[in-house]
Amino acid sequence: MVGESSERVRNKVISFVDSHVQSFIAKSPLFFLSTSDQDGKCDVSPRGDEPGFVRVLDSYRLVYAERPGNRRIDSLLNILSDPGVGMLFVIPGLNEVLRINGTARITKDEEFIASMNWSGKTIGAAVIVEVEECFIHCPRAFNQAGLWDATTWAKTEDLPSVNELLQAHLKINGLN
């Protein structure tokens, strides 16, 4: 349907964290975590903090602290039933995206978590990801979206009201 990918595209994937991947992760304040449950029901959740909040433990493992967030713990529940994860790391102003796929596990090892010296509130758990694939996505999607170009952004008054959306959804589900 789309033709064949180039040799460069087919060979850009590596199976470990090299110095370039480590540098990208260290500068990223945000990643999107993709998980699914045992039935294949998918979830994508943003994770953000100061750059460097995701730590590289070694060439094959990453770790990040779990935060309280909205307390739904969808990602954690999914990891318990299906440990496969996808991660998309972004750096503001950079159109390329770093993608990491791997297998996750949850740790509650208090000594290990304390040794990470994360700032902010955690839930006493961290997620360790065994890296299976790392690669850079081309900038096409961000370029087409004009994501970092403020001149393409909608005016604040034209943006959807998150509060109205939430209230409408609560009302649909019988809550006022």
C-alpha positions in Angstrom: 0.0 0.0 0.0 2.8 2.5 0.8 5.8 1.0 -1.0 8.9 -0.3 0.6 11.0 1.6 3.2 14.5 2.5 2.4 17.5 0.6 3.6 18.4 3.4 6.0 14.9 3.3 7.5 15.0 -0.5 7.9 18.4 -0.3 9.6 17.9 2.7 11.9 16.7 0.5 14.8 19.1 -0.5 17.5 18.4 -2.8 20.5 20.2 -0.9 23.2 20.7 2.6 24.6 23.7 4.2 23.1 25.1 7.6 24.0 22.9 9.4 21.5 19.7 7.8 22.9 20.9 8.6 26.4 21.5 12.2 25.5 18.0 12.5 23.9 16.3 11.0 27.0 18.3 13.3 29.3 17.0 16.3 27.5 13.4 15.2 27.2 10.8 16.6 29.8 8.0 14.5 28.3 7.2 11.1 26.9 4.1 9.2 26.0 3.7 5.7 27.3 1.7 3.2 25.3 0.4 0.1 27.1 -2.3 -2.5 26.5 -4.1 -5.0 28.7 -4.3 -8.7 28.2 -7.2 -8.3 25.8 -5.4 -5.7 23.6 -7.3 -2.7 25.0 -4.8 0.2 24.5 -3.9 3.2 26.6 -1.5 6.1 25.9 -0.5 8.3 28.8 1.8 11.3 29.0 4.6 11.4 31.6 6.4 14.6 32.2 8.9 16.2 34.6 12.2 18.0 34.5 14.5 16.8 31.7 16.4 13.8 33.0 13.4 12.4 35.0 13.8 9.1 33.0 17.1 7.6 34.1 19.2 5.2 32.0 20.4 2.4 34.3 22.5 0.7 31.7 22.6 0.0 27.9 19.4 -2.1 28.2 17.3 -0.5 31.0 15.5 2.7 31.7 13.5 3.7 34.8 11.0 6.4 35.8 9.1 7.1 38.9 5.3 6.6 39.0 3.5 9.7 40.1 0.0 9.9 41.7 -1.5 11.6 38.6 -5.2 11.0 38.3 -4.9 7.8 40.4 -6.5 5.7 37.7 -3.2 3.7 37.3 -4.3 2.4 33.9 -0.7 2.0 32.7 0.4 0.1 35.8 -2.6 -2.3 35.6 -1.8 -2.9 31.9 1.9 -3.6 32.6 0.8 -6.2 35.2 -1.2 -8.0 32.5 0.9 -7.3 29.4 4.4 -5.9 30.0 5.0 -4.7 26.4 5.3 -0.9 26.2 6.1 1.8 23.7 7.6 5.2 24.6 7.7 8.3 22.5 10.1 10.9 23.9 9.9 14.6 22.8 12.0 17.6 23.3 10.3 21.0 22.9 11.4 22.7 19.7 12.8 19.5 18.2 10.6 17.9 15.5 12.1 14.4 15.7 10.7 11.9 18.2 12.7 9.1 19.9 10.8 5.8 20.1 11.6 3.1 22.5 9.8 -0.3 22.6 10.4 -2.8 25.4 9.2 -4.8 28.3 8.3 -3.1 31.6 8.1 -4.3 35.2 7.1 -2.4 38.3 9.4 -2.2 41.3 8.5 -1.1 44.8 12.1 -1.5 46.1 12.3 1.5 48.5 16.1 1.6 48.6 16.4 1.6 44.8 13.7 4.2 44.4 15.3 6.4 47.1 18.7 6.1 45.3 17.2 7.7 42.2 16.7 11.0 44.1 13.6 11.9 42.1 12.0 15.3 43.1 8.3 15.6 43.7 5.8 13.1 44.9 5.9 9.4 43.9 3.6 6.6 44.8 6.5 4.4 46.0 6.8 2.6 42.7 9.0 2.9 39.6 8.8 1.3 36.2 11.9 -0.4 34.8 11.8 -0.8 31.0 14.0 -3.5 29.3 14.8 -1.8 26.0 14.2 -3.9 22.8 14.2 -1.2 20.1 15.3 2.4 19.9 15.0 4.7 16.9 14.3 8.2 15.7 11.2 9.1 13.8 11.4 11.5 11.0 10.0 15.0 11.7 7.2 14.8 9.1 4.3 14.7 11.5 5.6 17.5 13.7 6.5 19.6 10.6 3.0 19.0 9.1 1.3 19.9 12.4 3.5 23.0 12.9 3.6 21.8 16.5 6.4 24.2 17.7 5.4 27.1 15.4 3.4 29.5 17.6 2.1 31.2 14.5 0.0 28.1 13.6 -1.6 27.8 17.1 -5.2 28.6 17.6 -6.2 31.6 19.6 -6.8 30.8 23.3 -10.5 31.8 23.0 -10.9 29.3 20.1 -9.6 26.3 22.0 -11.9 23.7 23.4 -12.9 24.2 27.0 -11.5 21.3 29.0 -13.8 22.2 31.9 -16.9 22.1 29.6 -15.8 18.8 28.2 -15.2 17.3 31.6 -18.5 18.6 32.9 -20.4 17.2 29.9 -18.8 13.8 30.3 -19.6 13.7 34.0 -23.2 14.6 33.2 -23.4 11.8 30.6 -22.3 9.4 33.3 -24.9 10.7 35.9 -22.7 13.0 37.9 -23.3 16.8 38.3 
